[in-house]
Amino acid sequence: MWLLVLALLCGLGSSLFVPTPFGRVAMFDLVSYVLAPVLFVTDYRRYTSVEKRLLALAFLWFLGACYSNWWREEPFGVAFKGNSIVLNVSCMMVLGISLVRRSVKTFLWFSVGYGIGNIVSLYVFQNGALLAFAEMAGYGGSGEGLQGYLVEKQIYPLYAQALFLSVLFPLRVHKLTPWLLIVIGCAVTAFLLLFHGGSRSGFGTYFLMAVVVFAYAYFRSAVRAFSKNAALFMAISALVLFVAFRTYSYLAQQGLLGEKEYQKYVAEVEESEAGALGGRDDLIRGWPFLKNHPVVGAGSSAIDRWGYIVDSNDFKIPGHSALVGAWTQNGILGLIFWVYAIFIIFDFIRKRMLWFGDWFPFLSFIMISMIWAILFSPFGGYRGMVSMSLAFCAVTTASMKRELCQSRADFPMLSSP
């Protein structure tokens, strides 16, 4: 019981930030710095090859960050903060591996805490990056001011996320929620977020969730067959995403999402080389730098010292996503780590997620959200969740049949890969 409480508190701490001399840092980050070295020394001999590979690539990313910051002569404060964020990924994964090895249920309770923590963070222990953005946008930067800044894009998605992660999915895990309620809830939430928040990522995530949960609940044998064929699995996933994207495009073009969203859609299609991807086309916009400096990054400040990005207003090289941001700032080793991270999550989705029975909606929501975040979202508030997710995927890769088979009562599909 104490282990599950610890996981819940770690999840809460991953969303709650406290001030330090180098900026606001999540509580889970600080805990990881303290516990990870001890746990690493204690557990190292028991790590599987997958766990060692994941941690080794994360540490190489850290070395790449240190080298890029040294080579670009970044100020000490900038370099220290950037290097610490990267090192902390290794620390959080060490702690995550330790928790999941002791009980897979810790991943569920970490996620419950993460969902609740995001709501609490709207009022106290707030994310420093969001406070800074709120102040630049003319809001007070804390309390109601922060909420005013976030209300259009973040408050609705955060409350929806907390509802599913911390309430509905745990109830489904314990067979207290019908499959149909989850499907309808995801579908309704998708369109509510689109119509009332203009959240395309929220719409895409919940729309895809509604489809995959419906398919799993009512066409399970077909889903198993599709998952065994990697090409077919990827093709169907791409088709569902295409349908979601076209649905958004149609609604926006017809003005059904409001005049503001219509103007935004038109502007993004006209101005962005990636069309309606808008600000998420940073790989395209950052390519002039990346093709000339593919190995060593620009440093943690991501300053464009060479004048490659002609459309940048703040002299920054675009790095909106975790993957592109790591490559841009920290060099090729950052890219390698995040490519492997996507691979290990995708491998879990295709080969092992079906084994978890009533955990399926919860796990599919987490894994879909993490792939989207890695590809399209800045590496910030979700770094604790993605580190824990990678730890979960790594542990279950090698130990599913050997160590978790004793939990068949909790995971009835464990023996049916």
VEXTOR-951205 format. One line per field, with one value per residue (C-alpha): residue number from 1; residue in three letters; chain; x, y, z. Coordinates in nm, 2 decimals. Example, Ala and Ser with C-alpha at 12.3 -4.5 7.8 and 13.67 -1.06 7.14 Angstrom:
BEGIN
resi = 1_2
resn = ALA_SER
chain = A_A
X = 1.23_1.37
Y = -0.45_-0.11
Z = 0.78_0.71
REM end
This chain:
BEGIN
resi = 1_2_3_4_5_6_7_8_9_10_11_12_13_14_15_16_17_18_19_20_21_22_23_24_25_26_27_28_29_30_31_32_33_34_35_36_37_38_39_40_41_42_43_44_45_46_47_48_49_50_51_52_53_54_55_56_57_58_59_60_61_62_63_64_65_66_67_68_69_70_71_72_73_74_75_76_77_78_79_80_81_82_83_84_85_86_87_88_89_90_91_92_93_94_95_96_97_98_99_100_101_102_103_104_105_106_107_108_109_110_111_112_113_114_115_116_117_118_119_120_121_122_123_124_125_126_127_128_129_130_131_132_133_134_135_136_137_138_139_140_141_142_143_144_145_146_147_148_149_150_151_152_153_154_155_156_157_158_159_160_161_162_163_164_165_166_167_168_169_170_171_172_173_174_175_176_177_178_179_180_181_182_183_184_185_186_187_188_189_190_191_192_193_194_195_196_197_198_199_200_201_202_203_204_205_206_207_208_209_210_211_212_213_214_215_216_217_218_219_220_221_222_223_224_225_226_227_228_229_230_231_232_233_234_235_236_237_238_239_240_241_242_243_244_245_246_247_248_249_250_251_252_253_254_255_256_257_258_259_260_261_262_263_264_265_266_267_268_269_270_271_272_273_274_275_276_277_278_279_280_281_282_283_284_285_286_287_288_289_290_291_292_293_294_295_296_297_298_299_300_301_302_303_304_305_306_307_308_309_310_311_312_313_314_315_316_317_318_319_320_321_322_323_324_325_326_327_328_329_330_331_332_333_334_335_336_337_338_339_340_341_342_343_344_345_346_347_348_349_350_351_352_353_354_355_356_357_358_359_360_361_362_363_364_365_366_367_368_369_370_371_372_373_374_375_376_377_378_379_380_381_382_383_384_385_386_387_388_389_390_391_392_393_394_395_396_397_398_399_400_401_402_403_404_405_406_407_408_409_410_411_412_413_414_415_416_417
resn = MET_TRP_LEU_LEU_VAL_LEU_ALA_LEU_LEU_CYS_GLY_LEU_GLY_SER_SER_LEU_PHE_VAL_PRO_THR_PRO_PHE_GLY_ARG_VAL_ALA_MET_PHE_ASP_LEU_VAL_SER_TYR_VAL_LEU_ALA_PRO_VAL_LEU_PHE_VAL_THR_ASP_TYR_ARG_ARG_TYR_THR_SER_VAL_GLU_LYS_ARG_LEU_LEU_ALA_LEU_ALA_PHE_LEU_TRP_PHE_LEU_GLY_ALA_CYS_TYR_SER_ASN_TRP_TRP_ARG_GLU_GLU_PRO_PHE_GLY_VAL_ALA_PHE_LYS_GLY_ASN_SER_ILE_VAL_LEU_ASN_VAL_SER_CYS_MET_MET_VAL_LEU_GLY_ILE_SER_LEU_VAL_ARG_ARG_SER_VAL_LYS_THR_PHE_LEU_TRP_PHE_SER_VAL_GLY_TYR_GLY_ILE_GLY_ASN_ILE_VAL_SER_LEU_TYR_VAL_PHE_GLN_ASN_GLY_ALA_LEU_LEU_ALA_PHE_ALA_GLU_MET_ALA_GLY_TYR_GLY_GLY_SER_GLY_GLU_GLY_LEU_GLN_GLY_TYR_LEU_VAL_GLU_LYS_GLN_ILE_TYR_PRO_LEU_TYR_ALA_GLN_ALA_LEU_PHE_LEU_SER_VAL_LEU_PHE_PRO_LEU_ARG_VAL_HIS_LYS_LEU_THR_PRO_TRP_LEU_LEU_ILE_VAL_ILE_GLY_CYS_ALA_VAL_THR_ALA_PHE_LEU_LEU_LEU_PHE_HIS_GLY_GLY_SER_ARG_SER_GLY_PHE_GLY_THR_TYR_PHE_LEU_MET_ALA_VAL_VAL_VAL_PHE_ALA_TYR_ALA_TYR_PHE_ARG_SER_ALA_VAL_ARG_ALA_PHE_SER_LYS_ASN_ALA_ALA_LEU_PHE_MET_ALA_ILE_SER_ALA_LEU_VAL_LEU_PHE_VAL_ALA_PHE_ARG_THR_TYR_SER_TYR_LEU_ALA_GLN_GLN_GLY_LEU_LEU_GLY_GLU_LYS_GLU_TYR_GLN_LYS_TYR_VAL_ALA_GLU_VAL_GLU_GLU_SER_GLU_ALA_GLY_ALA_LEU_GLY_GLY_ARG_ASP_ASP_LEU_ILE_ARG_GLY_TRP_PRO_PHE_LEU_LYS_ASN_HIS_PRO_VAL_VAL_GLY_ALA_GLY_SER_SER_ALA_ILE_ASP_ARG_TRP_GLY_TYR_ILE_VAL_ASP_SER_ASN_ASP_PHE_LYS_ILE_PRO_GLY_HIS_SER_ALA_LEU_VAL_GLY_ALA_TRP_THR_GLN_ASN_GLY_ILE_LEU_GLY_LEU_ILE_PHE_TRP_VAL_TYR_ALA_ILE_PHE_ILE_ILE_PHE_ASP_PHE_ILE_ARG_LYS_ARG_MET_LEU_TRP_PHE_GLY_ASP_TRP_PHE_PRO_PHE_LEU_SER_PHE_ILE_MET_ILE_SER_MET_ILE_TRP_ALA_ILE_LEU_PHE_SER_PRO_PHE_GLY_GLY_TYR_ARG_GLY_MET_VAL_SER_MET_SER_LEU_ALA_PHE_CYS_ALA_VAL_THR_THR_ALA_SER_MET_LYS_ARG_GLU_LEU_CYS_GLN_SER_ARG_ALA_ASP_PHE_PRO_MET_LEU_SER_SER_PRO
chain = A_A_A_A_A_A_A_A_A_A_A_A_A_A_A_A_A_A_A_A_A_A_A_A_A_A_A_A_A_A_A_A_A_A_A_A_A_A_A_A_A_A_A_A_A_A_A_A_A_A_A_A_A_A_A_A_A_A_A_A_A_A_A_A_A_A_A_A_A_A_A_A_A_A_A_A_A_A_A_A_A_A_A_A_A_A_A_A_A_A_A_A_A_A_A_A_A_A_A_A_A_A_A_A_A_A_A_A_A_A_A_A_A_A_A_A_A_A_A_A_A_A_A_A_A_A_A_A_A_A_A_A_A_A_A_A_A_A_A_A_A_A_A_A_A_A_A_A_A_A_A_A_A_A_A_A_A_A_A_A_A_A_A_A_A_A_A_A_A_A_A_A_A_A_A_A_A_A_A_A_A_A_A_A_A_A_A_A_A_A_A_A_A_A_A_A_A_A_A_A_A_A_A_A_A_A_A_A_A_A_A_A_A_A_A_A_A_A_A_A_A_A_A_A_A_A_A_A_A_A_A_A_A_A_A_A_A_A_A_A_A_A_A_A_A_A_A_A_A_A_A_A_A_A_A_A_A_A_A_A_A_A_A_A_A_A_A_A_A_A_A_A_A_A_A_A_A_A_A_A_A_A_A_A_A_A_A_A_A_A_A_A_A_A_A_A_A_A_A_A_A_A_A_A_A_A_A_A_A_A_A_A_A_A_A_A_A_A_A_A_A_A_A_A_A_A_A_A_A_A_A_A_A_A_A_A_A_A_A_A_A_A_A_A_A_A_A_A_A_A_A_A_A_A_A_A_A_A_A_A_A_A_A_A_A_A_A_A_A_A_A_A_A_A_A_A_A_A_A_A_A_A_A_A_A_A_A_A_A_A_A_A_A_A_A_A_A_A_A_A_A_A_A_A_A_A_A_A_A_A_A_A_A_A_A_A_A
X = 0.00_0.28_0.43_0.11_0.08_0.44_0.36_0.05_0.26_0.53_0.26_0.13_0.48_0.54_0.29_0.37_0.66_0.86_1.10_1.48_1.77_1.76_1.38_1.08_1.14_0.88_0.88_0.92_1.24_1.39_1.29_1.44_1.78_1.80_1.67_1.79_2.16_2.08_1.83_2.06_2.35_2.10_1.92_2.18_2.27_1.90_1.84_1.74_1.91_1.62_1.63_2.01_1.98_1.71_1.92_2.24_2.08_1.94_2.28_2.44_2.18_2.30_2.66_2.55_2.37_2.69_2.91_2.67_2.64_3.02_3.09_2.84_2.98_2.64_2.63_2.66_2.30_2.16_2.39_2.33_1.95_1.96_2.19_2.00_1.67_1.83_2.00_1.68_1.52_1.76_1.69_1.31_1.34_1.56_1.29_1.02_1.18_1.22_0.86_0.72_0.94_0.80_0.44_0.29_0.00_0.24_0.21_-0.17_-0.14_0.14_-0.10_-0.39_-0.16_-0.04_-0.40_-0.49_-0.17_-0.23_-0.56_-0.39_-0.11_-0.37_-0.39_-0.07_0.28_0.25_0.47_0.73_0.71_0.33_0.37_0.62_0.40_0.10_0.30_0.42_0.06_-0.04_-0.19_-0.10_0.10_-0.04_-0.38_-0.67_-0.42_-0.27_-0.62_-0.71_-0.42_-0.48_-0.86_-0.88_-0.63_-0.54_-0.81_-1.07_-0.81_-0.66_-0.99_-1.09_-0.75_-0.80_-1.16_-1.03_-0.69_-0.79_-1.15_-1.29_-0.99_-0.91_-1.28_-1.25_-0.94_-1.15_-1.44_-1.67_-1.72_-1.88_-1.68_-1.96_-1.93_-1.56_-1.62_-1.90_-1.71_-1.40_-1.62_-1.81_-1.49_-1.32_-1.59_-1.64_-1.27_-1.28_-1.59_-1.53_-1.15_-1.03_-0.79_-0.69_-0.45_-0.72_-0.97_-0.73_-0.63_-0.99_-1.12_-0.85_-0.92_-1.29_-1.21_-0.94_-1.14_-1.45_-1.25_-1.09_-1.41_-1.63_-1.39_-1.11_-1.01_-0.97_-0.76_-0.53_-0.49_-0.42_-0.16_0.04_0.09_0.30_0.23_-0.14_-0.14_0.04_-0.19_-0.50_-0.36_-0.27_-0.62_-0.79_-0.56_-0.64_-1.01_-0.97_-0.76_-1.01_-1.30_-1.13_-1.04_-1.40_-1.55_-1.29_-1.35_-1.72_-1.69_-1.86_-1.58_-1.63_-1.48_-1.17_-1.08_-1.17_-0.93_-0.66_-0.70_-0.68_-0.37_-0.20_-0.27_-0.15_0.16_0.28_0.47_0.31_-0.05_-0.28_0.00_0.08_0.34_0.41_0.61_0.93_1.12_1.06_1.14_1.44_1.58_1.82_2.01_1.98_2.11_2.42_2.47_2.32_2.57_2.63_2.32_2.28_2.29_2.02_1.94_1.87_1.99_2.02_2.38_2.41_2.09_1.94_1.59_1.49_1.13_1.22_1.12_1.32_1.64_1.54_1.57_1.23_1.22_0.85_0.86_1.07_1.23_1.31_1.40_1.65_1.81_1.82_1.96_2.16_2.26_2.23_2.24_1.91_1.75_1.86_1.72_1.37_1.36_1.42_1.16_0.90_1.00_0.97_0.63_0.50_0.64_0.45_0.13_0.15_0.28_0.19_-0.09_-0.36_-0.23_-0.36_-0.73_-0.93_-0.61_-0.64_-0.82_-0.58_-0.27_-0.38_-0.46_-0.12_0.08_-0.11_-0.07_0.30_0.37_0.19_0.37_0.71_0.64_0.46_0.48_0.76_0.94_0.82_0.53_0.49_0.85_0.77_0.48_0.68_0.98_0.75_0.58_0.92_1.02_0.69_0.74_1.10_1.01_0.72_0.93_1.15_0.96_0.60_0.59_0.86_0.78_0.43_0.27_0.22_-0.03_-0.28_-0.57_-0.50_-0.42_-0.64_-0.50_-0.14_-0.09_-0.24_0.01
Y = 0.00_0.24_0.19_0.29_0.60_0.69_0.65_0.88_1.14_1.12_1.17_1.48_1.61_1.57_1.85_2.08_2.32_2.50_2.79_2.73_2.96_2.82_2.85_2.66_2.28_2.00_1.83_1.49_1.62_1.70_1.37_1.19_1.36_1.24_0.88_0.78_0.74_0.51_0.31_0.28_0.14_-0.10_-0.23_-0.21_-0.58_-0.67_-0.44_-0.61_-0.53_-0.31_-0.11_-0.07_0.05_0.30_0.45_0.44_0.64_0.89_0.94_0.98_1.25_1.42_1.40_1.55_1.83_1.91_1.91_2.13_2.38_2.38_2.41_2.70_2.87_2.90_3.11_2.89_2.94_2.84_2.54_2.42_2.44_2.27_1.99_1.93_1.89_1.63_1.45_1.44_1.22_0.95_1.00_0.99_0.67_0.50_0.58_0.47_0.14_0.08_0.15_-0.05_-0.35_-0.37_-0.33_-0.25_-0.08_0.20_0.33_0.36_0.55_0.77_0.87_0.93_1.17_1.33_1.41_1.56_1.75_1.93_2.07_2.17_2.34_2.59_2.74_2.66_2.53_2.65_2.58_2.86_2.85_2.90_3.19_3.36_3.32_3.45_3.76_3.82_3.79_4.07_3.85_3.86_3.54_3.35_3.24_3.39_3.56_3.23_3.08_3.37_3.30_2.92_2.92_2.90_2.62_2.45_2.45_2.25_1.98_1.96_1.90_1.65_1.47_1.46_1.32_1.03_0.96_1.00_0.88_0.69_0.49_0.37_0.27_0.07_-0.10_-0.22_-0.32_-0.04_0.15_0.00_0.01_0.20_0.49_0.52_0.53_0.78_0.99_1.01_1.10_1.37_1.51_1.52_1.75_1.95_2.04_2.13_2.34_2.51_2.52_2.50_2.22_2.02_1.80_1.73_1.65_1.42_1.23_1.17_1.10_0.83_0.70_0.66_0.46_0.23_0.16_0.08_-0.15_-0.32_-0.36_-0.50_-0.63_-0.77_-1.06_-0.83_-0.59_-0.87_-0.98_-0.62_-0.56_-0.86_-0.70_-0.39_-0.25_-0.30_-0.16_0.16_0.20_0.18_0.42_0.66_0.63_0.71_1.01_1.13_1.11_1.31_1.57_1.60_1.63_1.93_2.09_2.06_2.21_2.49_2.57_2.58_2.82_2.57_2.63_3.00_3.29_3.30_2.94_2.99_3.28_3.09_2.79_3.00_3.18_2.86_2.70_3.00_3.07_2.73_2.50_2.21_2.35_2.32_2.18_2.55_2.60_2.23_2.24_2.33_2.05_2.21_2.56_2.45_2.24_2.51_2.49_2.11_2.02_2.24_2.13_1.78_1.65_1.94_2.13_2.50_2.49_2.51_2.87_2.76_3.10_3.13_3.27_3.21_3.37_3.05_3.11_3.42_3.43_3.41_3.71_3.61_3.47_3.12_2.80_2.63_2.33_2.30_1.92_1.71_1.53_1.83_2.04_1.79_1.76_2.14_2.21_1.90_1.75_1.41_1.21_1.39_1.28_0.92_0.90_1.03_0.81_0.51_0.64_0.65_0.30_0.15_0.31_0.20_-0.15_-0.17_-0.05_-0.31_-0.61_-0.59_-0.34_-0.60_-0.82_-0.58_-0.63_-0.36_-0.15_-0.10_0.24_0.38_0.26_0.36_0.71_0.75_0.60_0.79_1.11_1.05_0.99_1.31_1.50_1.38_1.47_1.80_1.94_2.13_1.92_2.06_1.98_1.62_1.51_1.32_1.13_1.04_0.93_0.70_0.57_0.48_0.31_0.11_0.01_-0.10_-0.31_-0.49_-0.56_-0.82_-0.92_-0.95_-1.33_-1.40_-1.16_-1.04_-1.37_-1.42_-1.14_-1.32_-1.23_-0.86_-0.90_-1.18_-1.14_-1.16_-1.50_-1.40_-1.19
Z = 0.00_0.09_-0.26_-0.43_-0.21_-0.30_-0.67_-0.63_-0.45_-0.73_-0.99_-0.80_-0.77_-1.15_-1.21_-0.91_-0.94_-0.67_-0.70_-0.71_-0.80_-1.15_-1.21_-1.10_-1.08_-1.04_-0.70_-0.87_-1.04_-0.70_-0.55_-0.85_-0.81_-0.45_-0.49_-0.84_-0.76_-0.47_-0.67_-0.96_-0.76_-0.58_-0.89_-1.16_-1.17_-1.21_-1.51_-1.83_-2.16_-2.27_-1.94_-1.97_-2.33_-2.25_-1.96_-2.17_-2.45_-2.20_-2.05_-2.39_-2.46_-2.14_-2.26_-2.59_-2.41_-2.20_-2.51_-2.71_-2.43_-2.39_-2.76_-2.80_-2.49_-2.32_-2.00_-1.69_-1.57_-1.91_-1.95_-1.59_-1.63_-1.97_-1.86_-1.54_-1.73_-1.96_-1.67_-1.48_-1.75_-1.66_-1.29_-1.33_-1.54_-1.28_-1.02_-1.26_-1.33_-0.96_-0.89_-1.18_-1.10_-0.76_-0.88_-1.22_-1.03_-0.94_-1.30_-1.27_-0.94_-1.07_-1.35_-1.12_-0.92_-1.25_-1.35_-1.02_-1.00_-1.33_-1.18_-0.85_-1.05_-1.19_-0.85_-0.66_-0.73_-1.09_-1.39_-1.43_-1.81_-1.81_-1.56_-1.78_-2.09_-1.90_-1.79_-2.15_-2.27_-2.02_-1.75_-1.38_-1.41_-1.11_-0.97_-1.17_-1.41_-1.51_-1.55_-1.77_-1.99_-2.00_-2.03_-2.40_-2.46_-2.14_-1.87_-2.05_-2.17_-1.82_-1.65_-1.92_-1.87_-1.49_-1.54_-1.75_-1.59_-1.23_-1.24_-1.54_-1.64_-1.28_-1.25_-1.58_-1.44_-1.15_-1.38_-1.24_-1.56_-1.88_-2.20_-2.38_-2.12_-2.20_-2.57_-2.55_-2.30_-2.53_-2.84_-2.66_-2.50_-2.84_-2.99_-2.67_-2.67_-3.04_-3.02_-2.68_-2.66_-3.02_-2.90_-3.21_-3.02_-2.76_-3.03_-3.21_-2.89_-2.77_-3.12_-3.17_-2.82_-2.89_-3.20_-3.05_-2.73_-2.93_-3.16_-2.86_-2.66_-2.94_-3.21_-3.00_-3.22_-3.52_-3.32_-3.22_-3.58_-3.69_-3.41_-3.53_-3.87_-3.82_-4.17_-4.14_-3.78_-3.89_-4.20_-3.99_-3.73_-4.01_-4.15_-3.82_-3.77_-4.13_-4.06_-3.74_-3.92_-4.21_-3.97_-3.80_-4.13_-4.26_-3.94_-3.94_-4.31_-4.27_-3.98_-3.74_-3.48_-3.47_-3.66_-3.45_-3.52_-3.89_-3.92_-3.74_-3.97_-4.28_-4.15_-4.07_-4.40_-4.59_-4.37_-4.27_-4.51_-4.32_-4.37_-4.07_-3.85_-3.79_-3.52_-3.51_-3.83_-3.64_-3.81_-4.14_-4.02_-3.82_-4.11_-4.24_-3.91_-3.86_-4.21_-4.15_-3.78_-3.76_-3.49_-3.24_-3.12_-3.08_-2.70_-2.45_-2.54_-2.90_-3.02_-3.40_-3.42_-3.79_-3.93_-4.07_-3.95_-4.13_-4.01_-3.64_-3.43_-3.12_-3.29_-3.16_-3.37_-3.37_-3.13_-3.03_-2.98_-2.75_-3.04_-3.25_-2.95_-2.82_-3.17_-3.21_-2.87_-2.78_-3.11_-3.27_-2.94_-2.83_-3.16_-3.11_-2.76_-2.87_-3.18_-2.96_-2.71_-2.99_-3.10_-2.75_-2.69_-3.04_-2.98_-2.65_-2.81_-3.09_-2.89_-2.53_-2.46_-2.55_-2.26_-2.00_-2.04_-1.85_-1.84_-2.22_-2.22_-1.96_-2.13_-2.48_-2.36_-2.20_-2.49_-2.76_-2.56_-2.51_-2.88_-2.97_-2.70_-2.81_-3.17_-3.13_-2.77_-2.59_-2.34_-2.02_-1.78_-1.91_-1.87_-1.55_-1.72_-2.04_-1.83_-1.62_-1.94_-2.09_-1.77_-1.78_-2.15_-2.08_-1.77_-1.95_-2.26_-2.10_-1.78_-1.90_-1.91_-1.65_-1.36_-1.42_-1.50_-1.13_-1.16_-1.39_-1.16_-1.23_-1.60_-1.75_-2.10_-1.99_-2.14_-2.48_-2.67
REM end
